[in-house]
Amino acid sequence: MENLIGVLVGAPLLGALILLVGGRALDRLGHWLGIVFATTSFAVGCVLFADMVGKDAEERALHDHLFSWVPVEGFQADVAFQLDQLSMTFVLLITGVGTLIHFYSVGYMEHDERRRRFFGYLNLFLAAMLVLVLADNYLLLYVGWEGVGLASYLLIGFWQHKPSAATAAKKAFLVNRVGDVGLSIAIMLMFTTFGTFAFSEVLPDAGSASEGQLTAIGLMLLLAACGKSAQVPLQSWLGDAMEGPTPVSALIHAATMVTAGVYLITRSGEIFNGAPAAQTAVVTVGAVTLVFGAIVGCAKDDIKKALAGSTMSQIGYMIMAAGLGPIGYVFAIMHLVTHGFFKAGLFLGAGSVMHGMNDEVDMRKYGGLRKYMPITFVTFGLGYLAIIGFPGLSGFFSKDKIIEAAFAKGGTEGWILGSVALLGAAITAFYMTRVMLLTFFGEKRWAGAPDPQTTPDVEPADGHPAVGAAPHPHESPLSMTVPMILLAFGSVFAGLLFTVNDTFLNWLEPVTHHEHGDSPISAGVVTGCTVTAMVVGVTIAWLMYGRSPVPAVAPRGSLLTRAARRDLLQDDFNHVAFVQTGSYLTRGLVYLDHKVVDGMANGTAAFIGGVSSRMRRLQNGYARSYAVSMFGGTAVLVAATLLMRAVA
């Protein structure tokens, strides 16, 4: 079974190589090859999962050592994989949801001339993400970490003919590089502290390091997590990344890449357990981001950017739970998995709406689409109910557990975190209800919408409106709707399956070492508060958007609304704090270089040159001038000698 671990990574990696190097001869079948390699990886993952379930909890971990990259005395860098319950959870999520998104992309990218390359990039991303979660040491994890960054850059900027997409790709790459520096520093600190990078040696020995060392490592790991998981203060790239094709948004920004930070913190739990200051920083970042992203999501009219704000907020829940330590690790991963189902489904549903609306993304130009896109409406609606925490659906179970764990933190901190989580639940219900109402309910608001009193609804002959034509909404093909239906099943049932008999908790217990916290309020009261918060958010959204016509142009709004439309001024802050400051610093350094450094060098050279040119005049080549100089010198020497004798 250990040998199959390499196949998990090797299948999509081979697919990427064939699709990206094979050339145009593969254009007609390239997308199906991409699906075959992704499906192979998922099938192997299922086989390994079945084998793992059949073993005792202590015997489930598998190791596969491929080779030693740098085997020297005092420095051992291995390429080896580790498959345990935590990494297996990610393997099934990455390959399962990834395969569904591959199928969805067949229909969504049908008319794109570069579809083969797109599927090659998707395969490359799967391979990099699998390296990240299967690595048995931090150095190999870093390889996967950087591979994910490269693949996301290629996918976000896939439509590079659009300046906005090219800019978004560069922005995502650069912002993530800031976090990547944190991971590289953390790895260096680990090596100087423990003399190794391996999980099996670093994590059990974490207690032997000082609290200061663990805090420094933990903070650098948090910086890395902030970059990949779009957490404050490195969250500015996520909204712009929606410029990529919608399958990219579903794969990278819902189910996989943005969860890498949660995996990193959970995997490094022993380090954070020994560094209370770093844990507090993790909790604070998560709590701030879950409210930050939710507020941003409330003000976006672009359906994908509204969902991007939602992703930021939901990852904030996971980061906050991971920062709670052993009482929260398992719930962070549980919400990560349920979020992977319903958020991927929501993004694919948004792509289906865009497909039927001629790539229109402004929700104010939608309205009444439930009649024209019934499958999209039902699947999107189930994802909506899951994310707002409707009782019985997956998001209800996972989010409710995080809120319970937040209160179980105890003391003033527990009350603050629990209250923030409840506030986030209410805002989530508000902005997601707003998305549902603007998209699927109300009157038709798209350009050229037929008058229901005089014009019958007629499907276009080929199912696709002409580019630039007025939208004519219609249901998406089976290649798109079937993945949405399967993800909707996960949105409905995943949470229930995880919580029955504490199935998921017992599954991850050997890795996360779960501890039960003592909450100051009962679980029933927490559930009641969570449901109440959801109802309040839904009600406010209905009162604002469900009872009256929606204007085609957004009103000016309050100061907070205008700030939220601009992502709470995060780009403005970055521009002032970093771009302008960096520009002024660069100008100052250039001035210092030219006027001071070069000025000193050039001034010294000019001084010596001037002195030399004046001294050169003494050497004029005339013998009489030399004779006069010799006579004058002799006279000076004689006078000096006589003067010295007279004084003596």
SENU-90068 format. One line per 10 residues: for each residue x, y, z of C-alpha. Coordinates in Angstrom, 2 decimals, always signed. Layout:
REM residues N
X,Y,Z ~ ...
***
This chain:
REM residues 648
+0.00,+0.00,+0.00 ~ +2.89,+2.39,+0.68 ~ +3.82,+2.23,-3.01 ~ +0.40,+3.57,-3.99 ~ +1.09,+6.88,-2.22 ~ +3.47,+7.85,-5.01 ~ +0.72,+7.13,-7.55 ~ -1.50,+9.69,-5.81 ~ +0.98,+12.42,-6.72 ~ +2.43,+10.84,-9.84
-0.84,+10.49,-11.78 ~ -1.77,+14.21,-11.95 ~ +1.90,+15.17,-12.28 ~ +2.24,+12.91,-15.31 ~ -0.99,+14.34,-16.68 ~ +0.34,+17.87,-16.35 ~ +3.57,+16.90,-18.11 ~ +1.76,+15.22,-21.03 ~ -0.81,+17.99,-21.48 ~ +1.66,+20.87,-21.24
+4.41,+19.30,-23.37 ~ +2.33,+17.20,-25.76 ~ +1.41,+20.08,-28.03 ~ -1.65,+20.76,-30.14 ~ -1.99,+17.13,-31.19 ~ -3.75,+16.61,-27.84 ~ -6.17,+19.53,-28.17 ~ -9.15,+17.36,-29.05 ~ -8.71,+14.83,-26.23 ~ -6.52,+16.69,-23.75
-9.35,+17.52,-21.37 ~ -10.37,+13.86,-21.13 ~ -6.76,+12.89,-20.40 ~ -6.74,+15.42,-17.59 ~ -9.90,+13.87,-16.17 ~ -8.43,+10.36,-16.42 ~ -5.35,+11.31,-14.39 ~ -7.40,+13.19,-11.77 ~ -9.85,+10.30,-11.48 ~ -6.97,+7.83,-11.15
-5.61,+9.78,-8.21 ~ -9.05,+9.85,-6.57 ~ -9.53,+6.10,-7.12 ~ -6.14,+5.35,-5.55 ~ -7.08,+7.59,-2.63 ~ -10.29,+5.62,-2.13 ~ -8.35,+2.33,-2.14 ~ -5.91,+3.66,+0.46 ~ -8.79,+4.99,+2.54 ~ -10.53,+1.62,+2.53
-7.29,-0.05,+3.60 ~ -6.75,+2.54,+6.34 ~ -10.26,+2.13,+7.76 ~ -9.70,-1.61,+8.10 ~ -6.74,-1.13,+10.43 ~ -6.46,-0.17,+14.09 ~ -6.08,+3.56,+14.72 ~ -2.43,+3.19,+15.80 ~ -1.46,+1.28,+12.64 ~ -3.07,+3.47,+10.01
-0.15,+5.76,+9.21 ~ +1.89,+4.83,+6.12 ~ +5.32,+6.09,+5.04 ~ +6.89,+5.94,+1.60 ~ +10.53,+7.02,+1.35 ~ +11.38,+7.69,-2.31 ~ +14.96,+8.98,-2.10 ~ +17.29,+11.26,-0.17 ~ +17.84,+14.56,-1.91 ~ +20.77,+15.74,+0.23
+22.17,+12.90,+2.40 ~ +25.15,+14.47,+4.18 ~ +26.30,+14.46,+7.77 ~ +24.24,+16.91,+9.80 ~ +21.75,+17.62,+7.00 ~ +19.25,+15.08,+5.73 ~ +16.69,+16.23,+3.14 ~ +14.39,+13.37,+2.13 ~ +11.67,+13.07,-0.47 ~ +9.23,+10.95,+1.50
+5.47,+10.82,+1.94 ~ +3.35,+10.30,+5.04 ~ -0.28,+9.20,+4.85 ~ -2.21,+9.40,+8.11 ~ -5.78,+10.31,+9.01 ~ -5.21,+14.06,+8.58 ~ -3.49,+13.84,+5.20 ~ -6.01,+11.21,+4.03 ~ -8.84,+13.64,+4.76 ~ -7.19,+16.21,+2.53
-6.36,+13.63,-0.16 ~ -10.02,+12.64,-0.53 ~ -11.16,+16.26,-0.52 ~ -8.54,+17.43,-3.03 ~ -8.91,+14.55,-5.46 ~ -12.68,+14.11,-5.04 ~ -13.71,+17.73,-5.42 ~ -10.88,+18.26,-7.91 ~ -12.18,+15.48,-10.15 ~ -15.70,+16.91,-10.08
-14.32,+20.31,-11.06 ~ -12.42,+18.68,-13.91 ~ -15.69,+17.26,-15.24 ~ -17.41,+20.63,-14.77 ~ -14.65,+22.35,-16.72 ~ -15.36,+20.23,-19.80 ~ -18.59,+22.14,-20.34 ~ -17.51,+25.46,-18.88 ~ -14.34,+25.72,-20.98 ~ -15.87,+24.10,-24.07
-15.26,+27.05,-26.38 ~ -11.82,+27.99,-25.05 ~ -9.05,+27.36,-27.57 ~ -6.53,+26.67,-24.81 ~ -8.62,+24.11,-22.92 ~ -5.86,+21.47,-23.06 ~ -3.45,+23.80,-21.31 ~ -6.11,+24.67,-18.74 ~ -6.51,+21.01,-17.81 ~ -2.73,+20.66,-17.66
-2.63,+23.48,-15.11 ~ -5.45,+21.82,-13.14 ~ -3.47,+18.57,-13.01 ~ -0.35,+20.47,-11.95 ~ -2.28,+22.12,-9.14 ~ -3.62,+18.78,-7.88 ~ -0.11,+17.30,-7.89 ~ +1.36,+20.26,-5.98 ~ -1.44,+20.25,-3.42 ~ -1.01,+16.52,-2.85
+2.74,+16.97,-2.30 ~ +1.91,+19.64,+0.27 ~ -0.42,+17.46,+2.35 ~ +1.47,+14.17,+1.91 ~ +5.00,+15.43,+2.69 ~ +6.52,+13.90,+5.82 ~ +8.79,+16.88,+6.43 ~ +8.57,+20.65,+6.24 ~ +11.11,+20.99,+3.46 ~ +9.10,+18.82,+1.06
+5.94,+20.56,+2.24 ~ +7.61,+23.80,+1.13 ~ +8.08,+22.32,-2.35 ~ +4.36,+21.62,-2.59 ~ +3.63,+25.03,-1.07 ~ +5.58,+26.77,-3.83 ~ +4.11,+24.48,-6.48 ~ +0.62,+25.48,-5.42 ~ +1.64,+29.13,-5.69 ~ +2.94,+28.60,-9.22
-0.15,+26.68,-10.35 ~ -2.48,+29.28,-8.86 ~ -0.57,+32.02,-10.69 ~ -1.01,+30.18,-13.98 ~ -4.70,+29.47,-13.39 ~ -5.72,+32.90,-12.09 ~ -4.01,+34.55,-15.05 ~ -5.17,+31.93,-17.55 ~ -7.04,+34.56,-19.56 ~ -3.97,+36.78,-19.66
-5.37,+38.72,-22.62 ~ -7.44,+40.49,-19.96 ~ -5.25,+43.04,-18.15 ~ -7.31,+42.55,-14.99 ~ -6.56,+38.80,-14.98 ~ -2.84,+39.30,-15.57 ~ -2.72,+41.89,-12.77 ~ -4.68,+39.64,-10.41 ~ -2.28,+36.74,-11.03 ~ +0.75,+38.89,-10.27
-0.93,+40.29,-7.17 ~ -1.75,+36.83,-5.85 ~ +1.79,+35.64,-6.53 ~ +3.47,+38.61,-4.84 ~ +1.23,+38.68,-1.77 ~ +1.72,+34.95,-1.30 ~ +5.47,+35.42,-1.58 ~ +5.31,+37.48,+1.62 ~ +3.76,+34.52,+3.42 ~ +6.18,+32.11,+1.75
+9.07,+34.00,+3.30 ~ +7.50,+33.28,+6.69 ~ +7.43,+29.54,+5.95 ~ +11.05,+29.53,+4.78 ~ +12.17,+31.36,+7.95 ~ +10.14,+28.93,+10.09 ~ +11.89,+25.97,+8.43 ~ +15.30,+27.54,+9.05 ~ +14.40,+28.12,+12.70 ~ +13.26,+24.49,+12.99
+16.57,+23.23,+11.66 ~ +18.62,+25.42,+14.00 ~ +16.41,+24.37,+16.94 ~ +15.84,+20.67,+16.27 ~ +18.46,+19.85,+13.63 ~ +15.85,+18.32,+11.33 ~ +12.77,+19.09,+9.22 ~ +10.88,+15.80,+9.70 ~ +7.44,+15.86,+11.33 ~ +8.30,+12.67,+13.21
+11.21,+14.41,+14.94 ~ +10.23,+18.08,+15.14 ~ +6.70,+17.69,+16.51 ~ +7.34,+15.13,+19.29 ~ +10.40,+17.13,+20.41 ~ +8.62,+20.49,+20.40 ~ +8.46,+20.43,+24.20 ~ +12.26,+20.44,+24.40 ~ +12.49,+23.90,+22.81 ~ +12.02,+27.14,+24.70
+8.75,+29.03,+24.52 ~ +10.50,+31.88,+22.72 ~ +11.78,+29.56,+20.00 ~ +8.37,+27.95,+19.53 ~ +6.70,+31.37,+19.45 ~ +9.04,+32.58,+16.72 ~ +8.43,+29.43,+14.66 ~ +4.68,+29.62,+15.26 ~ +4.41,+33.25,+14.19 ~ +6.31,+32.55,+10.98
+4.02,+29.60,+10.26 ~ +1.04,+31.88,+10.87 ~ +2.44,+34.40,+8.40 ~ +2.66,+31.63,+5.81 ~ -0.92,+30.55,+6.58 ~ -2.16,+34.13,+6.20 ~ -0.77,+34.27,+2.68 ~ -2.17,+31.00,+1.33 ~ -5.46,+31.17,+3.25 ~ -6.12,+34.88,+2.54
-6.22,+35.97,+6.16 ~ -5.66,+39.48,+7.48 ~ -3.27,+41.15,+6.70 ~ -2.45,+39.15,+3.52 ~ -6.01,+38.80,+2.24 ~ -6.03,+41.43,-0.51 ~ -5.37,+38.99,-3.38 ~ -8.43,+36.78,-2.99 ~ -11.10,+39.07,-4.42 ~ -9.01,+39.99,-7.45
-8.29,+36.30,-8.08 ~ -11.93,+35.90,-9.17 ~ -10.72,+37.11,-12.58 ~ -9.72,+33.53,-13.29 ~ -12.18,+31.01,-14.80 ~ -14.90,+29.95,-12.36 ~ -13.60,+26.34,-12.01 ~ -10.38,+27.89,-10.72 ~ -12.34,+29.81,-8.12 ~ -14.06,+26.60,-7.02
-10.88,+24.51,-6.91 ~ -8.34,+26.96,-5.52 ~ -10.43,+29.42,-3.56 ~ -13.02,+27.09,-2.04 ~ -11.80,+23.55,-1.47 ~ -8.02,+23.34,-1.66 ~ -5.41,+26.11,-1.81 ~ -7.00,+28.45,+0.74 ~ -7.21,+25.55,+3.18 ~ -3.43,+24.99,+3.08
-2.92,+27.39,+5.97 ~ -5.41,+25.49,+8.12 ~ -3.57,+22.25,+7.34 ~ -0.21,+23.83,+8.21 ~ -1.39,+25.08,+11.61 ~ -3.19,+21.85,+12.47 ~ -0.25,+19.68,+11.39 ~ +2.06,+21.88,+13.53 ~ -0.23,+21.66,+16.55 ~ +2.52,+20.60,+18.99
+4.48,+23.75,+18.14 ~ +1.50,+26.03,+18.77 ~ +0.51,+24.14,+21.93 ~ +3.86,+25.14,+23.41 ~ +3.58,+28.78,+22.30 ~ +0.53,+30.47,+23.90 ~ +1.41,+33.83,+22.33 ~ +1.44,+32.31,+18.85 ~ -1.89,+30.57,+19.56 ~ -3.39,+33.88,+20.62
-2.16,+35.45,+17.40 ~ -3.79,+32.65,+15.38 ~ -7.11,+33.07,+17.18 ~ -7.01,+36.84,+16.73 ~ -6.25,+36.63,+13.01 ~ -9.07,+34.13,+12.50 ~ -11.62,+36.15,+14.48 ~ -10.75,+39.41,+12.72 ~ -10.82,+37.81,+9.28 ~ -14.16,+36.04,+9.74
-15.83,+39.40,+10.42 ~ -13.72,+41.25,+7.83 ~ -14.60,+38.84,+5.02 ~ -18.27,+38.73,+5.99 ~ -18.58,+42.52,+5.86 ~ -16.88,+42.63,+2.46 ~ -19.23,+39.93,+1.16 ~ -22.26,+42.02,+2.16 ~ -21.44,+44.87,-0.24 ~ -20.33,+43.05,-3.40
-22.62,+42.97,-6.43 ~ -20.23,+40.68,-8.33 ~ -21.48,+37.18,-7.47 ~ -18.00,+35.63,-7.46 ~ -16.51,+38.40,-5.32 ~ -19.36,+38.04,-2.84 ~ -18.46,+34.36,-2.57 ~ -14.78,+35.29,-2.28 ~ -15.57,+37.43,+0.76 ~ -17.50,+34.46,+2.11
-14.49,+32.18,+1.60 ~ -12.28,+34.61,+3.49 ~ -14.77,+34.62,+6.35 ~ -15.25,+30.84,+6.50 ~ -11.50,+30.22,+6.46 ~ -11.39,+32.70,+9.33 ~ -13.64,+30.33,+11.28 ~ -11.22,+27.48,+10.60 ~ -8.14,+29.48,+11.57 ~ -9.84,+30.63,+14.77
-10.76,+27.04,+15.63 ~ -7.20,+25.89,+14.93 ~ -5.93,+28.61,+17.24 ~ -8.02,+27.18,+20.07 ~ -5.61,+24.25,+20.26 ~ -6.64,+20.64,+20.93 ~ -10.25,+21.64,+21.61 ~ -10.57,+23.14,+18.14 ~ -8.28,+21.31,+15.68 ~ -10.77,+18.60,+14.74
-13.59,+21.12,+14.28 ~ -11.39,+23.30,+12.06 ~ -10.82,+20.32,+9.77 ~ -14.49,+19.31,+9.92 ~ -15.57,+22.76,+8.78 ~ -12.83,+22.69,+6.16 ~ -14.32,+19.54,+4.63 ~ -17.95,+20.65,+4.76 ~ -16.91,+24.04,+3.39 ~ -15.17,+22.26,+0.54
-18.50,+20.73,-0.49 ~ -20.85,+23.67,-0.17 ~ -18.48,+26.42,-1.27 ~ -17.29,+24.48,-4.32 ~ -20.96,+23.90,-5.13 ~ -21.72,+27.60,-4.71 ~ -18.87,+28.63,-6.99 ~ -19.87,+26.09,-9.61 ~ -23.44,+27.34,-9.30 ~ -22.21,+30.88,-9.84
-20.36,+29.66,-12.92 ~ -23.54,+28.00,-14.17 ~ -25.41,+31.27,-13.74 ~ -22.67,+33.12,-15.61 ~ -22.78,+30.46,-18.34 ~ -26.48,+31.07,-18.81 ~ -26.17,+34.85,-18.50 ~ -23.47,+35.36,-21.12 ~ -20.73,+35.79,-18.49 ~ -22.57,+38.55,-16.63
-21.40,+38.71,-12.98 ~ -23.42,+41.64,-11.64 ~ -26.22,+40.23,-9.48 ~ -28.23,+43.40,-9.97 ~ -28.63,+42.29,-13.58 ~ -30.02,+38.87,-12.62 ~ -33.34,+38.19,-10.94 ~ -35.93,+35.45,-11.28 ~ -33.46,+32.86,-12.58 ~ -34.96,+29.98,-10.59
-37.50,+29.49,-13.37 ~ -34.87,+29.24,-16.11 ~ -32.18,+27.30,-14.22 ~ -33.99,+24.91,-11.86 ~ -31.08,+22.50,-11.25 ~ -28.69,+25.36,-10.60 ~ -31.26,+26.94,-8.29 ~ -31.77,+23.78,-6.22 ~ -28.08,+22.88,-5.93 ~ -27.05,+26.47,-5.21
-29.89,+26.72,-2.71 ~ -28.72,+23.65,-0.82 ~ -25.21,+25.09,-0.66 ~ -26.74,+28.35,+0.59 ~ -28.66,+26.57,+3.35 ~ -25.50,+24.68,+4.34 ~ -23.29,+27.76,+4.61 ~ -25.79,+29.78,+6.67 ~ -26.03,+26.89,+9.14 ~ -29.57,+25.70,+8.46
-30.31,+22.91,+10.99 ~ -29.53,+19.44,+9.67 ~ -27.19,+20.48,+6.85 ~ -23.41,+20.12,+6.91 ~ -22.52,+23.72,+7.73 ~ -24.81,+23.67,+10.75 ~ -22.89,+20.86,+12.42 ~ -19.36,+22.10,+11.71 ~ -19.94,+25.78,+12.43 ~ -21.93,+25.00,+15.56
-19.01,+22.95,+16.90 ~ -16.59,+25.82,+16.28 ~ -18.83,+28.24,+18.17 ~ -19.09,+25.76,+21.06 ~ -15.30,+25.39,+21.12 ~ -14.90,+29.18,+21.11 ~ -17.06,+29.52,+24.22 ~ -15.23,+26.56,+25.75 ~ -11.99,+28.56,+25.61 ~ -13.20,+29.99,+28.90
-12.91,+33.36,+30.57 ~ -13.31,+36.70,+28.86 ~ -11.50,+35.44,+25.77 ~ -14.03,+32.66,+25.33 ~ -17.00,+35.01,+25.55 ~ -15.41,+37.42,+23.07 ~ -14.57,+34.68,+20.56 ~ -17.97,+33.04,+20.88 ~ -19.75,+36.36,+20.39 ~ -17.63,+37.18,+17.35
-18.42,+33.76,+15.86 ~ -22.15,+34.31,+16.43 ~ -21.91,+37.76,+14.81 ~ -20.17,+36.16,+11.83 ~ -22.98,+33.59,+11.57 ~ -25.59,+36.37,+11.43 ~ -23.67,+38.32,+8.78 ~ -23.14,+35.13,+6.77 ~ -26.87,+34.50,+6.73 ~ -27.43,+38.11,+5.61
-25.02,+38.25,+2.66 ~ -25.81,+34.75,+1.39 ~ -29.55,+35.45,+1.52 ~ -28.82,+38.64,-0.39 ~ -27.03,+36.59,-3.07 ~ -29.97,+34.18,-3.32 ~ -32.58,+36.94,-3.56 ~ -30.68,+39.02,-6.11 ~ -29.93,+36.01,-8.30 ~ -32.91,+33.69,-8.23
-35.85,+35.72,-6.92 ~ -37.60,+38.96,-7.77 ~ -38.18,+40.40,-11.21 ~ -36.01,+39.85,-14.28 ~ -33.45,+42.62,-14.47 ~ -31.11,+41.53,-17.25 ~ -30.67,+43.57,-20.42 ~ -33.24,+42.62,-23.04 ~ -35.30,+40.60,-20.57 ~ -38.55,+39.57,-22.24
-41.80,+41.02,-21.06 ~ -43.63,+38.08,-19.47 ~ -46.94,+39.56,-20.61 ~ -46.08,+39.70,-24.31 ~ -42.95,+37.65,-25.09 ~ -42.65,+33.88,-24.66 ~ -39.38,+32.43,-23.38 ~ -37.46,+30.69,-26.17 ~ -34.17,+28.85,-25.80 ~ -31.40,+29.83,-28.25
-30.91,+27.22,-30.96 ~ -27.43,+26.13,-29.85 ~ -27.86,+26.74,-26.15 ~ -25.27,+29.54,-26.17 ~ -26.07,+33.20,-26.76 ~ -23.81,+35.07,-29.13 ~ -20.96,+37.03,-27.61 ~ -22.17,+40.53,-26.83 ~ -25.84,+39.53,-27.19 ~ -28.41,+40.08,-24.48
-28.36,+37.23,-21.93 ~ -30.89,+34.47,-22.42 ~ -30.68,+32.29,-19.30 ~ -30.83,+28.53,-19.70 ~ -29.76,+25.48,-17.75 ~ -26.17,+24.27,-18.08 ~ -25.21,+20.96,-19.73 ~ -24.92,+17.71,-17.78 ~ -21.13,+17.98,-17.57 ~ -21.73,+21.01,-15.34
-24.91,+20.11,-13.49 ~ -23.89,+16.56,-12.43 ~ -20.86,+17.79,-10.38 ~ -23.11,+20.44,-8.84 ~ -25.64,+17.76,-7.82 ~ -22.95,+15.57,-6.25 ~ -21.52,+18.51,-4.31 ~ -25.04,+19.36,-3.15 ~ -25.33,+15.87,-1.63 ~ -22.13,+16.55,+0.29
-23.51,+19.92,+1.41 ~ -26.56,+18.17,+2.84 ~ -25.22,+14.96,+4.37 ~ -21.49,+15.40,+5.14 ~ -22.00,+17.09,+8.50 ~ -24.49,+14.48,+9.68 ~ -22.20,+11.61,+8.71 ~ -19.27,+13.24,+10.52 ~ -21.12,+13.84,+13.79 ~ -22.95,+10.52,+14.20
-21.18,+8.70,+17.05 ~ -18.40,+11.33,+16.84 ~ -17.15,+9.58,+13.71 ~ -14.92,+12.39,+12.47 ~ -13.60,+13.22,+15.94 ~ -12.55,+9.61,+16.51 ~ -11.02,+9.46,+13.02 ~ -8.68,+12.41,+13.64 ~ -8.06,+11.78,+17.35 ~ -4.67,+10.03,+16.85
-3.38,+13.09,+14.99 ~ -5.13,+16.05,+16.62 ~ -5.31,+14.67,+20.20 ~ -8.69,+16.23,+20.82 ~ -9.55,+17.65,+24.24 ~ -13.07,+18.44,+25.43 ~ -13.42,+21.99,+26.72 ~ -15.77,+23.09,+29.48 ~ -18.15,+25.61,+27.94 ~ -19.82,+28.09,+30.32
-23.07,+27.55,+28.41 ~ -24.67,+24.31,+27.30 ~ -24.51,+22.98,+23.74 ~ -28.26,+23.42,+23.39 ~ -28.05,+27.11,+24.24 ~ -25.21,+27.58,+21.76 ~ -27.27,+25.88,+19.07 ~ -30.24,+28.09,+19.89 ~ -28.08,+31.21,+19.67 ~ -26.60,+30.06,+16.35
-30.02,+29.39,+14.82 ~ -31.29,+32.71,+16.15 ~ -28.35,+34.53,+14.59 ~ -29.08,+32.80,+11.28 ~ -32.77,+33.78,+11.40 ~ -31.90,+37.39,+12.20 ~ -29.51,+37.60,+9.25 ~ -32.02,+36.03,+6.84 ~ -34.81,+38.31,+8.06 ~ -32.81,+41.50,+7.64
-31.77,+40.46,+4.12 ~ -35.38,+39.67,+3.21 ~ -36.57,+43.04,+4.52 ~ -33.91,+44.85,+2.48 ~ -33.93,+42.86,-0.77 ~ -36.97,+40.60,-0.85 ~ -39.89,+42.99,-0.47 ~ -39.06,+45.77,-2.91 ~ -37.59,+46.02,-6.43 ~ -33.81,+46.01,-6.63
-32.35,+49.06,-8.39 ~ -30.15,+48.33,-11.40 ~ -27.50,+50.67,-10.03 ~ -26.35,+50.28,-6.45 ~ -27.25,+53.23,-4.20 ~ -24.43,+55.23,-2.71 ~ -24.84,+53.54,+0.67 ~ -23.37,+54.29,+4.06 ~ -19.71,+54.96,+4.78 ~ -19.24,+51.32,+5.83
-20.94,+50.08,+2.66 ~ -18.73,+52.21,+0.45 ~ -15.66,+51.01,+2.32 ~ -16.78,+47.38,+2.02 ~ -17.20,+47.78,-1.74 ~ -13.53,+48.70,-1.78 ~ -12.64,+45.69,+0.40 ~ -12.58,+47.82,+3.54 ~ -9.83,+49.92,+1.95 ~ -7.30,+47.09,+2.12
-5.80,+47.99,-1.27 ~ -5.77,+51.68,-0.32 ~ -3.92,+50.82,+2.88 ~ -1.43,+48.63,+1.03 ~ -0.90,+51.38,-1.53 ~ -0.18,+53.99,+1.13 ~ +1.71,+51.77,+3.55 ~ +3.79,+49.79,+1.07 ~ +3.59,+51.07,-2.51 ~ +3.92,+54.80,-1.81
+6.24,+54.24,+1.14 ~ +8.38,+51.94,-0.97 ~ +8.37,+54.46,-3.80 ~ +9.48,+57.27,-1.49 ~ +12.10,+55.03,+0.08 ~ +13.40,+54.08,-3.37 ~ +13.58,+57.72,-4.44 ~ +15.39,+58.60,-1.23 ~ +17.89,+55.80,-1.72 ~ +18.46,+56.85,-5.34
+19.04,+60.45,-4.20 ~ +21.40,+59.23,-1.46 ~ +23.25,+57.08,-3.96 ~ +23.60,+59.85,-6.53 ~ +24.27,+62.82,-4.25 ~ +26.09,+61.28,-1.30 ~ +27.74,+58.00,-2.32 ~ +28.44,+58.93,-5.93 ~ +28.95,+62.56,-4.88 ~ +31.72,+61.64,-2.46
+33.44,+59.42,-5.00 ~ +33.07,+61.92,-7.84 ~ +34.04,+64.86,-5.58 ~ +37.19,+63.14,-4.39 ~ +38.14,+62.32,-7.95 ~ +37.46,+65.92,-9.04 ~ +39.55,+67.31,-6.15 ~ +42.52,+65.10,-6.95 ~ +42.15,+65.88,-10.63 ~ +42.12,+69.61,-9.95
+45.16,+69.45,-7.69 ~ +46.98,+67.30,-10.24 ~ +46.22,+69.68,-13.11 ~ +47.56,+72.62,-11.09 ~ +50.69,+70.75,-10.01 ~ +51.24,+69.69,-13.62 ~ +51.79,+73.33,-14.58 ~ +55.05,+73.25,-12.64 ~ +56.44,+70.75,-15.11 ~ +56.50,+72.99,-18.23
+59.68,+71.64,-19.93 ~ +61.71,+74.92,-19.81 ~ +65.26,+74.56,-18.37 ~ +65.34,+78.16,-17.15 ~ +62.21,+77.55,-15.07 ~ +63.82,+74.50,-13.50 ~ +67.02,+76.52,-12.79 ~ +65.00,+79.23,-11.09 ~ +63.20,+76.58,-9.02 ~ +66.51,+75.02,-8.02
+67.93,+78.42,-7.10 ~ +64.86,+79.27,-5.09 ~ +65.00,+75.95,-3.26 ~ +68.65,+76.36,-2.49 ~ +68.02,+79.88,-1.15 ~ +65.27,+78.52,+1.13 ~ +67.55,+75.79,+2.47 ~ +70.41,+78.26,+3.12 ~ +68.10,+80.70,+4.86 ~ +66.62,+77.95,+7.01
+70.07,+76.71,+7.98 ~ +71.30,+80.18,+8.97 ~ +68.12,+80.79,+10.94 ~ +68.48,+77.56,+12.87 ~ +72.11,+78.34,+13.76 ~ +71.17,+81.81,+14.90 ~ +68.48,+80.46,+17.17 ~ +70.79,+77.81,+18.59
***
